[in-house]
């Protein structure tokens, strides 16, 4: 039957042994390569599962209430995207300055155009003789963005901070902001009374990127050394925005005061 034929002499026996050794070695190599590929593809999932196991152990050890356990699990399940974006930022940091600029502008151009000041600087970069310096400033601003995450029903908001919604729904000033929304574009103004309301509430799990005024001003100071025109244009923009806000605030204040005619009619 099949397989009954075997080596008959010493030469055939040695040949069979060599073939068995070579085929076994080849099979081991192939199996090892496949195992490495599978392990690499599942690395992120393994890290996430390990973190979830640690979370479950912590909640069990500390006897966390059932409702809070549910909120913590939902938060970590939703936070997988933020962790992936964090790893992507590390990849961008390893690029050359030129490639960093191209990648950052490709990723952030949509929200940059929604911030009036940065949109103007981007326009000046295409029309001014110092265009490269203006563009470098916008790139550095994008690289200084700080990630922030908020659980559902969490209230947040700080003055002089620019907010960009990367994921989720946020309620602010009676309006609902979706993914891609930008608010706090007046973060560079000094007077807090001229700022729009900044207190917000996360309606769902929310991922944000933020930029505060001190960071922005530090970048402006750094780039002004090579391009004084940048500081002048930013100052002009801030003065005009402050004038508009002060004018509107004064108009609203006067409208809220009782007029002399209404005072007479009440008497």
Backbone torsions as a table, in degrees:
resi	resn	phi	psi	omega
1	UNK	NA	-174.1	-177.1
2	UNK	-67.6	129.8	177.9
3	UNK	90.6	0.0	179.9
4	UNK	-79.5	-15.5	-178.4
5	UNK	-80.8	123.1	-179.5
6	UNK	-128.0	174.1	178.8
7	UNK	-65.4	141.7	-176.4
8	UNK	-105.0	-21.1	-178.2
9	UNK	-140.2	-178.6	-175.1
10	UNK	-66.4	-35.0	179.9
11	UNK	-66.7	-46.2	179.7
12	UNK	-64.9	-37.4	178.8
13	UNK	-63.8	-44.0	178.8
14	UNK	-64.3	-39.8	179.6
15	UNK	-62.4	-43.7	179.6
16	UNK	-64.0	-41.7	179.4
17	UNK	-62.4	-42.3	178.6
18	UNK	-63.1	-43.5	179.9
19	UNK	-63.1	-39.5	177.9
20	UNK	-64.8	-42.0	179.4
21	UNK	-64.8	-44.8	-179.7
22	UNK	-64.6	-45.7	-179.7
23	UNK	-65.3	-37.7	177.6
24	UNK	-65.8	-42.0	178.0
25	UNK	-63.6	-43.2	179.2
26	UNK	-62.6	-41.3	179.3
27	UNK	-64.6	-39.7	179.1
28	UNK	-64.4	-41.4	179.6
29	UNK	-64.0	-47.4	180.0
30	UNK	-61.1	-44.6	-179.7
31	UNK	-63.7	-38.5	177.7
32	UNK	-65.4	-41.0	178.7
33	UNK	-63.9	-43.5	179.3
34	UNK	-63.4	-41.2	179.3
35	UNK	-63.6	-40.1	178.5
36	UNK	-63.8	-41.4	180.0
37	UNK	-63.7	-45.8	180.0
38	UNK	-62.8	-42.4	179.8
39	UNK	-64.4	-38.4	179.9
40	UNK	-68.2	-42.0	-179.6
41	UNK	-64.1	-31.4	-177.1
42	UNK	-99.2	15.4	-175.8
43	UNK	-63.9	-47.3	-178.7
44	UNK	-61.7	-41.1	179.7
45	UNK	-66.7	-36.9	178.5
46	UNK	-64.9	-42.3	178.1
47	UNK	-62.7	-42.1	-178.9
48	UNK	-65.3	-43.7	179.9
49	UNK	-64.8	-37.4	176.9
50	UNK	-63.2	-40.6	178.8
51	UNK	-66.1	-39.8	178.1
52	UNK	-65.3	-37.2	176.9
53	UNK	-63.0	-42.5	178.3
54	UNK	-63.3	-38.7	177.9
55	UNK	-63.3	-44.8	179.8
56	UNK	-63.6	-40.5	178.1
57	UNK	-64.0	-41.4	179.3
58	UNK	-62.5	-45.9	-178.9
59	UNK	-65.5	-34.1	178.4
60	UNK	-70.5	-42.4	-179.7
61	UNK	-66.0	-38.2	-176.5
62	UNK	-92.2	1.3	178.1
63	UNK	55.6	52.3	-179.2
64	UNK	-71.5	142.4	-179.8
65	UNK	-62.1	153.0	-174.3
66	UNK	-61.3	-41.1	-178.8
67	UNK	-65.7	-41.5	178.4
68	UNK	-68.0	-35.0	176.2
69	UNK	-60.1	-43.1	-179.7
70	UNK	-63.0	-42.9	179.4
71	UNK	-64.5	-38.8	179.7
72	UNK	-66.3	-41.4	179.4
73	UNK	-65.5	-41.7	178.6
74	UNK	-62.5	-40.3	-179.6
75	UNK	-62.6	-47.0	-177.7
76	UNK	-69.6	-34.5	176.4
77	UNK	-64.9	-39.0	179.8
78	UNK	-76.1	-22.6	-174.2
79	UNK	-79.2	-1.4	179.9
80	UNK	-60.1	-37.6	179.9
81	UNK	-65.8	-41.6	179.4
82	UNK	-63.4	-38.4	178.2
83	UNK	-65.1	-38.8	178.0
84	UNK	-66.0	-39.0	177.3
85	UNK	-65.4	-34.1	177.1
86	UNK	-63.3	-41.4	176.8
87	UNK	-66.7	-33.7	177.1
88	UNK	-66.5	-36.5	176.8
89	UNK	-64.2	-35.4	177.2
90	UNK	-65.6	-37.5	177.4
91	UNK	-64.7	-42.2	-179.9
92	UNK	-64.0	-36.8	-179.2
93	UNK	-64.3	-22.6	-179.2
94	UNK	-86.8	-6.4	-180.0
95	UNK	-77.8	165.3	174.1
96	UNK	-70.1	158.1	-179.1
97	UNK	-55.3	-40.0	-179.7
98	UNK	-65.1	-45.4	179.0
99	UNK	-68.4	-35.5	176.1
100	UNK	-57.2	-45.8	-179.8
101	UNK	-60.5	-44.5	-179.3
102	UNK	-64.7	-44.5	-178.0
103	UNK	-66.8	-45.2	-178.4
104	UNK	-62.3	-42.7	179.2
105	UNK	-66.8	-35.3	177.6
106	UNK	-64.7	-39.9	-177.5
107	UNK	-76.9	-36.1	-166.8
108	UNK	-109.3	-0.3	-175.9
109	UNK	-58.5	-36.4	-176.1
110	UNK	-61.1	-47.5	-178.1
111	UNK	-80.1	-27.2	176.9
112	UNK	-59.7	-39.4	-180.0
113	UNK	-69.0	-14.2	178.2
114	UNK	-90.7	-11.8	176.3
115	UNK	-98.1	112.5	-169.9
116	UNK	-55.3	-44.3	-178.2
117	UNK	-65.1	-48.7	-179.3
118	UNK	-66.6	-33.1	177.2
119	UNK	-64.5	-39.4	177.4
120	UNK	-66.4	-41.4	178.6
121	UNK	-63.3	-38.3	177.9
122	UNK	-65.0	-37.4	176.7
123	UNK	-66.8	-41.4	178.5
124	UNK	-64.0	-31.9	179.6
125	UNK	-64.6	-22.1	-179.6
126	UNK	-96.8	-11.7	-175.9
127	UNK	-121.9	-16.9	-176.9
128	UNK	-92.6	157.9	177.2
129	UNK	-71.0	-18.7	175.6
130	UNK	-99.4	32.9	-174.9
131	UNK	-57.2	-39.9	-179.1
132	UNK	-63.1	-36.8	-179.7
133	UNK	-71.8	-38.7	175.9
134	UNK	-62.4	-44.0	-179.9
135	UNK	-64.6	-40.2	178.5
136	UNK	-61.7	-36.1	178.1
137	UNK	-64.8	-44.7	179.1
138	UNK	-63.0	-40.2	178.3
139	UNK	-62.1	-45.1	179.7
140	UNK	-65.0	-36.5	176.0
141	UNK	-61.8	-43.8	179.6
142	UNK	-63.7	-36.9	-179.4
143	UNK	-71.8	-21.5	-179.0
144	UNK	-89.3	1.4	179.3
145	UNK	-63.1	139.8	-176.5
146	UNK	-111.6	128.0	179.6
147	UNK	-74.0	148.4	179.4
148	UNK	-148.7	137.6	179.5
149	UNK	-125.5	147.5	-179.2
150	UNK	-139.1	137.5	178.6
151	UNK	-77.0	164.6	179.1
152	UNK	-59.9	139.2	179.0
153	UNK	73.6	6.8	179.8
154	UNK	-82.1	133.3	178.6
155	UNK	-95.7	132.8	-178.2
156	UNK	-147.6	172.8	178.3
157	UNK	140.4	129.5	179.9
158	UNK	-134.8	138.3	178.6
159	UNK	-66.1	155.1	178.0
160	UNK	62.0	38.7	177.9
161	UNK	-133.1	133.2	174.7
162	UNK	-89.7	131.9	-178.9
163	UNK	-117.3	133.1	173.1
164	UNK	-124.1	122.5	-178.3
165	UNK	-84.2	114.6	179.1
166	UNK	-92.3	-26.5	-178.1
167	UNK	-162.7	137.2	174.9
168	UNK	107.7	-173.2	179.3
169	UNK	-123.8	137.0	-178.0
170	UNK	-131.6	136.0	176.0
171	UNK	-102.0	129.1	178.5
172	UNK	-151.3	127.1	175.6
173	UNK	56.2	38.9	177.6
174	UNK	77.2	7.7	179.8
175	UNK	-121.1	154.9	179.0
176	UNK	-106.0	123.6	178.5
177	UNK	-100.6	133.1	-179.5
178	UNK	-105.4	-176.0	177.9
179	UNK	-58.0	130.0	-178.4
180	UNK	97.4	-7.7	-179.5
181	UNK	-74.0	152.0	-179.7
182	UNK	-132.1	134.1	172.6
183	UNK	-145.3	167.4	-173.8
184	UNK	78.7	25.2	-178.3
185	UNK	-67.9	-8.1	176.9
186	UNK	-96.0	22.1	-173.4
187	UNK	-62.6	-18.5	-176.0
188	UNK	-84.4	-8.3	178.8
189	UNK	-72.2	143.1	-177.3
190	UNK	-80.4	-43.4	-175.6
191	UNK	-75.7	115.9	-178.7
192	UNK	-66.9	-24.1	-179.5
193	UNK	-70.0	-17.6	179.9
194	UNK	-91.9	-3.4	-178.1
195	UNK	-81.6	150.3	172.6
196	UNK	-71.5	158.4	178.0
197	UNK	-55.8	134.0	-174.6
198	UNK	-113.8	-12.7	-179.8
199	UNK	-68.3	129.9	-175.0
200	UNK	-134.0	163.4	179.0
201	UNK	-132.6	129.1	179.0
202	UNK	-79.0	115.4	178.6
203	UNK	-79.4	-25.9	174.6
204	UNK	-135.9	-179.5	169.9
205	UNK	-57.7	131.0	-170.7
206	UNK	-130.0	134.5	173.3
207	UNK	-114.1	129.0	-178.0
208	UNK	-127.2	157.6	163.6
209	UNK	-121.2	139.1	-172.0
210	UNK	-130.1	158.7	175.4
211	UNK	-143.4	122.8	-178.6
212	UNK	-95.7	164.6	-175.6
213	UNK	-64.2	-44.8	180.0
214	UNK	-57.5	-40.6	178.9
215	UNK	-64.3	-43.2	179.8
216	UNK	-62.1	-45.4	-178.0
217	UNK	-67.4	-33.1	177.0
218	UNK	-65.9	-41.6	176.7
219	UNK	-64.9	-39.7	178.9
220	UNK	-62.7	-41.8	178.9
221	UNK	-63.4	-40.1	-179.6
222	UNK	-64.8	-43.9	-176.2
223	UNK	-80.0	-19.7	179.7
224	UNK	-65.7	-28.1	-179.7
225	UNK	-59.9	-34.6	179.8
226	UNK	-97.3	-19.3	-177.1
227	UNK	-143.1	82.7	179.5
228	UNK	-59.4	-26.3	-179.2
229	UNK	-62.3	-29.9	-179.5
230	UNK	-62.9	-48.0	-179.6
231	UNK	-63.0	-38.6	179.7
232	UNK	-62.8	-43.6	-178.8
233	UNK	-69.6	-38.1	177.5
234	UNK	-65.5	-39.9	178.4
235	UNK	-63.8	-43.8	177.9
236	UNK	-60.2	-42.9	179.3
237	UNK	-63.0	-45.0	-179.0
238	UNK	-64.2	-39.9	178.8
239	UNK	-63.7	-42.9	-179.8
240	UNK	-66.7	-40.7	178.3
241	UNK	-66.5	-40.8	178.4
242	UNK	-64.2	-39.2	177.5
243	UNK	-62.5	-43.8	179.2
244	UNK	-61.5	-46.1	-178.9
245	UNK	-65.6	-40.8	179.1
246	UNK	-65.8	-39.2	179.0
247	UNK	-63.7	-44.8	179.9
248	UNK	-65.9	-40.3	179.5
249	UNK	-63.3	-41.3	178.2
250	UNK	-66.8	-39.3	178.7
251	UNK	-63.8	-43.9	178.8
252	UNK	-65.2	-36.1	179.0
253	UNK	-65.3	-41.0	179.9
254	UNK	-70.6	-34.8	177.9
255	UNK	-67.4	-29.3	-179.0
256	UNK	-77.6	-18.9	179.7
257	UNK	-76.7	143.6	175.4
258	UNK	-70.4	132.1	179.8
259	UNK	-76.2	164.9	-178.6
260	UNK	-67.0	-36.7	-179.1
261	UNK	-66.8	-40.5	178.5
262	UNK	-67.4	-32.4	177.9
263	UNK	-66.2	-41.2	178.6
264	UNK	-66.5	-41.3	-177.2
265	UNK	-66.5	-28.1	179.8
266	UNK	-73.2	-19.1	178.1
267	UNK	-104.7	NA	NA
